[in-house]
Amino acid sequence: MKIAVINGSPKGNYSVTLQTVLYLEKKYPEHQFCILNAGQQIKSLEKDFSKAKELLESSDAVLFSYPVYTFFAPSQLHRFIELMKANGINVSDKYATQVTTSKHFYDVTAHKYIEENCQDMGMRHIRGLSADMEDLLTEKGQADATKFFDRFLWSVKEEVYSAEPRVTADYTQVAATPCSAIKSQKTDKDVLILTDETNPDSNLSAMINRFTAVSDYKTRIVNISEYPLSGGCLGCMRCAVTEKCIYKDGFDSFLREKIQTADAIIYAFTVSDHSMGSRFKMYDDRNFCNGHRTVTVGMPVGYLVSGNYSAENNLRNVIEARSETGSNFLAGVATDEYDTDKQIDTLAKTLTFALETEHTAPQNFWGVGGMKIFRDLIYQMRGMMKADHKFYKKQGIYDFPHKNKGKTMLMYAVGALLSSEKVIAKMGNKMNEGMIMPYQQLLKKTDNSK
């Protein structure tokens, strides 16, 4: 596959983000990575875009590589995308993805910006890799990078990509097509469909039935509308101490025995009052009997949604944040707004891939930020929230205070140097060279390991 790498960093070859692309180039020599330093060369590209046009239109896929700058991509990459549109570059139906590095401060909005522009140009966008700046220097970061690219290659092969419709005020339901027979299914994984649907003739029921039929794994359905909940969460905090709910309706046991034993969960609901509905909200609130413990870490999840989902931006953010904070790979959201059958089939395929490869993805801002907030909260309240505190200690979630004194002192030294214009003039490009030196050593080591 010929991949056009659009490096949006103004640092060009000295971009830290680009080092991940170079690492993938060495790990996957069967694919051609053609790098265009668009961020660094943006002025010349404004004068003559022919070089970029030839690369983009001759490639099979486009990979946008860039650091996250203030909620979005660097301005140079913004300009490059403007030039793509102004020059009428034909990239329709080409696959696109992205690799970013940051400290996860609103990497989600940066990724969404690229995704929406890819869809404007008719491209088939595949979820990208959001990495910390130093991830590639760790074994886990290297594994995350290869997992990302394996998923990208699988998505291209299976034609799995995001294809969200433009938001409109009107919602027209597209009915799911019933399947007459369920194919032979595997039983070594427990796939749970969690719903509150009570109408067997609804479109949501038809969507559930179709997913059940096309899934590679046998599914079981748990309907929370049938569970005799005594009431909503009282916020008494009893469960944070004892791990048991004050209600005597057995919900905490039901949750652990019927829900948390699953290998994957598909949530199925109809949009109601801009949310999943009051019954699902009661179910979510009563999950507090787990405390703030992500007991389903690593479990892939998916959603079947009936209703005008594309117009519910806040709900969409909540669903992504739920998955990220819980370290759950979001296999997809299938709706009944368009191509319903195809969306459900794609969700089923993606869930199978996630289960069979034990696929995970590094957390973005929603996950990293959310867990840090809970981490600080639990630590402060550890005297009362004993069960949560015990879990956080065991899982190594308490990663503060940061005691890397060597790096702290180094940053003081760098700050002193950068405060002097004379020193900056003498340094030239040595700072950038120093920043990517450990990455160059990794790339050299990767070469030697072949």
C-alpha positions in Angstrom: 0.0 0.0 0.0 1.3 3.5 -0.9 0.6 5.8 2.1 0.9 9.6 1.8 2.2 10.8 5.1 1.2 14.5 5.6 3.5 15.7 8.3 1.8 18.8 9.7 4.6 19.7 12.2 6.4 22.9 11.4 9.6 21.1 12.6 9.7 18.8 9.6 12.0 15.9 10.1 12.6 17.0 13.7 9.0 16.3 14.6 8.6 13.9 17.6 5.2 12.8 16.1 7.0 11.8 12.8 9.2 9.4 14.7 6.2 7.1 15.3 5.6 7.1 11.5 9.2 6.3 10.9 9.0 3.5 13.5 5.9 2.0 11.6 7.8 2.4 8.3 10.5 0.1 9.7 8.1 -2.4 11.2 6.0 -2.6 8.0 8.5 -2.6 5.1 6.0 -4.1 2.8 4.2 -0.8 2.7 5.4 2.5 1.1 5.5 5.5 3.3 5.8 8.7 1.3 6.5 11.7 3.6 5.6 15.3 2.8 6.7 17.8 5.3 3.6 20.0 4.7 3.9 22.0 7.9 7.4 23.0 7.2 6.9 23.6 3.5 3.5 25.3 3.6 4.7 28.6 2.1 6.1 26.9 -1.0 3.0 24.7 -1.2 0.9 27.8 -1.4 2.8 28.8 -4.5 2.9 25.4 -6.1 0.6 22.5 -4.9 1.4 20.2 -7.8 3.8 18.0 -5.7 1.3 17.5 -3.0 -1.5 16.8 -5.6 0.5 14.1 -7.3 1.3 12.4 -4.0 -2.2 12.5 -2.7 -3.9 11.3 -5.8 -1.4 8.5 -6.5 -1.6 7.1 -2.9 -3.9 4.5 -1.6 -4.2 6.1 1.8 -3.4 9.3 3.6 -1.9 9.5 7.1 -1.9 12.9 8.9 0.9 13.2 11.4 1.0 16.2 13.7 1.4 17.5 17.2 -1.8 18.8 18.9 -1.6 22.6 19.1 -4.3 24.4 21.2 -7.3 22.1 20.7 -6.5 21.4 17.0 -3.9 20.7 14.5 -1.1 23.2 13.8 -2.2 26.2 11.7 0.1 24.9 8.9 -1.9 21.7 8.6 -5.1 23.8 8.6 -3.8 25.7 5.7 -2.7 22.5 3.9 -6.3 21.2 4.2 -7.6 24.5 2.8 -5.3 24.1 -0.2 -6.4 20.5 -0.7 -10.0 21.7 -1.0 -9.1 24.8 -3.0 -7.2 22.8 -5.6 -9.9 20.2 -5.9 -7.7 17.3 -5.0 -9.5 14.0 -5.7 -9.1 11.8 -2.6 -12.7 10.5 -2.6 -12.9 6.9 -1.2 -9.3 6.9 -0.2 -8.6 5.7 3.4 -7.3 8.2 5.9 -6.1 8.1 9.5 -4.0 10.1 11.8 -1.2 9.9 14.4 -0.7 12.6 17.0 1.4 13.3 20.0 0.5 15.5 22.9 -0.2 15.4 26.6 -3.8 14.5 25.8 -5.1 18.0 26.3 -8.1 18.0 23.9 -6.6 15.6 21.5 -10.2 14.5 20.9 -11.1 17.8 19.3 -8.0 17.8 17.1 -8.8 14.3 15.9 -12.5 15.2 15.3 -11.3 18.2 13.2 -9.3 16.0 10.9 -12.0 13.3 10.7 -14.7 15.9 9.7 -12.4 17.3 7.0 -11.7 13.9 5.7 -15.4 13.2 5.4 -15.9 16.6 3.6 -13.6 15.3 0.9 -15.2 11.9 0.7 -12.4 10.0 2.4 -12.9 6.9 4.5 -11.6 7.9 7.9 -10.3 5.2 10.3 -9.7 6.1 14.0 -6.2 7.3 14.6 -3.5 6.9 17.3 -3.4 9.5 20.1 -0.1 9.1 21.9 1.8 10.8 24.7 4.9 12.5 23.5 7.2 9.9 25.1 5.1 6.8 24.5 7.3 5.5 21.6 10.3 5.2 23.9 8.4 2.6 26.0 7.5 -1.0 25.1 3.9 -0.3 25.7 4.0 2.7 23.4 5.6 0.7 20.7 3.0 -2.0 21.1 0.2 0.6 20.9 1.7 1.9 17.7 1.8 -1.5 16.0 -1.7 -2.4 17.3 -3.0 0.9 15.8 -1.4 0.1 12.4 -2.6 -3.5 12.5 -6.1 -2.2 13.0 -5.7 0.3 10.3 -4.6 -2.4 7.8 -7.5 -4.7 8.9 -10.0 -1.8 8.6 -8.8 -1.1 5.0 -9.1 -4.8 4.1 -12.6 -5.2 5.7 -13.7 -1.7 4.5 -14.5 -0.6 8.1 -14.5 3.1 8.5 -16.5 6.0 10.1 -19.1 7.4 7.8 -21.2 9.7 9.9 -24.0 11.7 8.1 -24.1 15.5 8.3 -26.3 16.6 11.2 -29.8 17.6 10.1 -32.9 18.7 12.1 -35.0 16.0 10.5 -34.7 12.4 11.5 -36.0 9.6 9.2 -35.8 6.1 10.6 -34.2 3.4 8.5 -35.6 0.1 9.5 -33.3 -2.8 10.3 -33.7 -5.8 8.0 -34.6 -9.0 10.0 -32.3 -12.0 9.4 -34.2 -15.3 8.8 -31.5 -17.5 10.3 -28.7 -17.2 12.8 -25.3 -18.5 11.5 -23.1 -20.9 13.4 -21.6 -18.9 16.3 -18.7 -19.2 18.6 -19.3 -19.7 22.3 -15.9 -19.1 23.9 -16.7 -15.4 24.4 -19.6 -13.9 26.4 -21.2 -11.1 24.4 -23.9 -9.3 26.3 -26.6 -7.0 24.9 -27.8 -4.6 27.6 -31.1 -2.9 26.8 -34.2 -1.4 28.3 -36.4 -2.0 25.3 -39.9 -3.4 26.1 -41.5 -3.2 22.6 -40.8 -6.3 20.5 -42.0 -4.5 17.4 -39.8 -1.5 17.7 -36.9 -0.7 15.4 -34.5 -1.0 18.3 -35.7 -4.6 18.8 -35.1 -5.3 15.1 -31.6 -3.9 15.4 -30.9 -6.1 18.4 -32.2 -9.1 16.5 -30.1 -8.3 13.5 -26.9 -7.9 15.6 -27.7 -11.2 17.3 -28.0 -12.9 13.9 -24.9 -11.5 12.3 -22.6 -11.7 15.3 -19.7 -14.2 15.1 -20.3 -14.9 18.8 -23.5 -16.2 20.5 -25.1 -13.3 22.4 -27.2 -13.1 25.5 -29.7 -10.3 26.3 -30.1 -8.6 29.7 -33.1 -6.3 29.9 -32.7 -3.9 32.8 -36.4 -2.8 32.5 -37.2 -6.3 34.0 -34.9 -6.0 37.0 -36.8 -5.0 40.2 -34.7 -1.9 41.1 -35.9 -0.5 44.5 -35.0 3.0 43.4 -32.3 5.4 42.2 -28.9 6.0 43.8 -29.2 7.9 47.1 -25.6 9.2 47.1 -25.1 7.8 50.7 -21.6 6.6 49.9 -22.1 3.4 51.8 -20.8 1.3 48.9 -17.6 3.3 48.7 -16.8 1.8 52.2 -18.3 -1.6 52.1 -18.6 -2.3 48.3 -22.3 -3.1 49.0 -25.4 -1.0 48.1 -27.7 0.1 50.9 -30.7 -1.2 48.9 -31.6 -4.8 49.5 -32.7 -5.5 46.0 -29.5 -7.5 45.1 -28.5 -5.2 42.4 -24.8 -5.2 43.3 -24.7 -9.1 43.1 -26.7 -9.0 39.8 -24.2 -6.5 38.4 -21.1 -8.6 39.3 -22.6 -12.0 38.3 -24.7 -11.0 35.2 -22.9 -8.0 33.7 -19.3 -7.9 34.7 -18.7 -11.5 33.7 -19.2 -10.6 30.1 -16.3 -10.3 27.6 -18.0 -7.5 25.7 -21.1 -5.4 26.1 -23.4 -3.9 23.5 -25.7 -1.1 24.9 -29.0 -0.8 23.0 -31.3 2.1 23.7 -33.6 4.7 22.1 -32.6 8.4 22.4 -34.9 10.0 24.9 -34.7 13.6 26.2 -31.1 13.9 24.9 -30.0 10.9 26.8 -30.3 7.1 27.1 -33.5 7.4 29.0 -34.3 7.4 32.7 -34.1 3.7 33.2 -30.6 3.5 31.8 -29.7 6.5 34.0 -31.0 4.7 37.1 -28.9 1.7 36.1 -25.8 3.9 35.6 -26.3 5.6 38.9 -26.7 2.4 40.7 -23.4 1.2 39.2 -21.9 3.5 41.9 -21.9 0.3 44.1 -18.6 -0.3 42.2 -17.3 2.9 43.5 -15.1 4.7 41.0 -13.5 1.4 40.0 -13.1 0.6 36.3 -13.8 -3.1 36.9 -14.4 -3.7 33.2 -10.9 -2.4 32.1 -10.1 -3.6 28.6 -13.6 -4.8 27.7 -14.7 -3.8 24.2 -18.1 -2.1 24.0 -20.5 -1.0 21.3 -23.8 0.7 20.9 -27.1 0.2 19.0 -29.0 3.5 19.0 -32.4 4.3 17.6 -33.2 8.0 17.2 -31.7 11.2 15.9 -28.3 10.4 17.3 -26.3 12.5 14.8 -28.0 15.7 16.2 -27.1 14.8 19.8 -23.6 16.1 20.0 -23.4 16.0 23.8 -24.7 12.4 24.0 -22.1 11.4 21.5 -19.4 13.0 23.6 -20.7 11.2 26.7 -20.6 7.8 25.0 -17.0 8.3 23.9 -16.0 9.6 27.4 -17.7 6.6 29.1 -15.6 4.2 27.0 -12.3 6.2 27.4 -12.7 6.7 31.2 -13.4 3.0 31.6 -10.5 2.0 29.2 -13.0 0.2 27.0 -12.3 0.0 23.3 -15.3 1.5 21.5 -16.0 -0.9 18.7 -18.6 1.4 17.1 -22.1 3.0 17.3 -24.7 1.7 14.9 -27.8 3.9 14.4 -31.0 3.7 12.4 -30.4 7.0 10.6 -28.8 5.6 7.5 -27.4 2.3 6.1 -28.7 0.6 9.3 -27.9 -3.0 8.2 -24.4 -2.1 7.1 -23.7 -0.2 10.4 -24.8 -3.2 12.5 -22.8 -5.7 10.4 -19.7 -3.5 10.7 -20.1 -3.2 14.5 -20.4 -7.0 14.7 -17.2 -7.4 12.7 -15.3 -4.8 14.6 -16.3 -6.4 17.9 -15.1 -9.8 16.7 -11.8 -8.3 15.8 -11.4 -6.6 19.2 -12.3 -9.8 21.0 -10.0 -12.1 19.0 -7.0 -9.8 19.0 -7.6 -8.4 22.6 -7.4 -5.0 21.0 -6.9 -2.0 23.2 -6.1 1.6 22.4 -4.3 4.3 24.4 -6.7 6.6 26.2 -7.3 10.1 24.8 -8.1 13.3 26.8 -11.5 11.9 28.0 -9.8 8.9 29.6 -6.6 10.4 30.8 -8.3 13.5 32.2 -11.2 11.7 33.7 -9.1 9.2 35.6 -6.8 11.9 36.9 -9.8 13.7 38.4 -11.0 10.5 40.1 -7.5 9.6 41.2 -7.1 12.9 43.0 -10.7 12.6 44.5 -10.2 9.1 45.8 -6.8 9.9 47.3 -8.2 12.9 49.1 -11.2 10.9 50.4 -9.3 7.6 51.0 -10.2 7.6 54.7 -13.9 7.1 53.8 -13.7 5.6 50.3 -11.7 2.6 51.5 -12.7 0.1 48.8 -11.9 2.6 46.0 -8.6 3.5 47.7 -7.6 -0.2 47.9 -8.4 -0.7 44.2 -6.5 2.3 43.1 -3.4 1.3 45.0 -3.5 -2.2 43.6 -3.9 -1.0 40.0 -1.1 1.5 40.3 -3.4 4.4 39.4 -1.8 6.6 42.0 1.0 7.9 39.8 1.8 11.1 41.8 3.6 13.0 43.0 6.0 13.0 40.1 9.5 12.5 41.6 11.6 12.5 38.5 14.1 15.0 39.9 16.5 14.5 37.1 14.0 15.6 34.5 12.9 18.5 36.7 16.4 19.8 37.0 17.0 19.4 33.3 13.9 21.5 32.5 15.3 24.3 34.8 18.5 24.2 32.9 16.8 24.3 29.5 14.6 27.2 30.7 17.7 29.1 31.7 19.3 28.5 28.3 16.2 29.6 26.4 16.0 32.8 28.3 19.2 34.0 26.6 19.0 35.3 23.0 22.8 34.8 22.7 22.6 31.1 23.8 19.7 30.5 21.4 21.7 31.9 18.5 24.6 29.6 19.3 22.5 26.6 19.8 21.0 26.7 16.3 19.2 23.4 15.8 20.9 21.4 18.5 17.8 21.5 20.8 15.7 19.8 18.1 18.5 17.3 17.4 18.7 16.5 21.1 14.9 16.0 21.4 14.8 13.3 18.7 18.1 11.6 19.5 16.6 8.9 21.7 14.0 8.2 18.9 16.8 7.9 16.3 18.5 5.4 18.6 15.3 3.4 18.8 15.0 3.5 15.0 18.6 2.3 14.6 17.9 -0.5 17.1 14.8 -1.5 15.2 16.9 -1.7 12.0 19.5 -3.9 13.7 16.9 -6.3 15.1 15.8 -7.5 11.6 
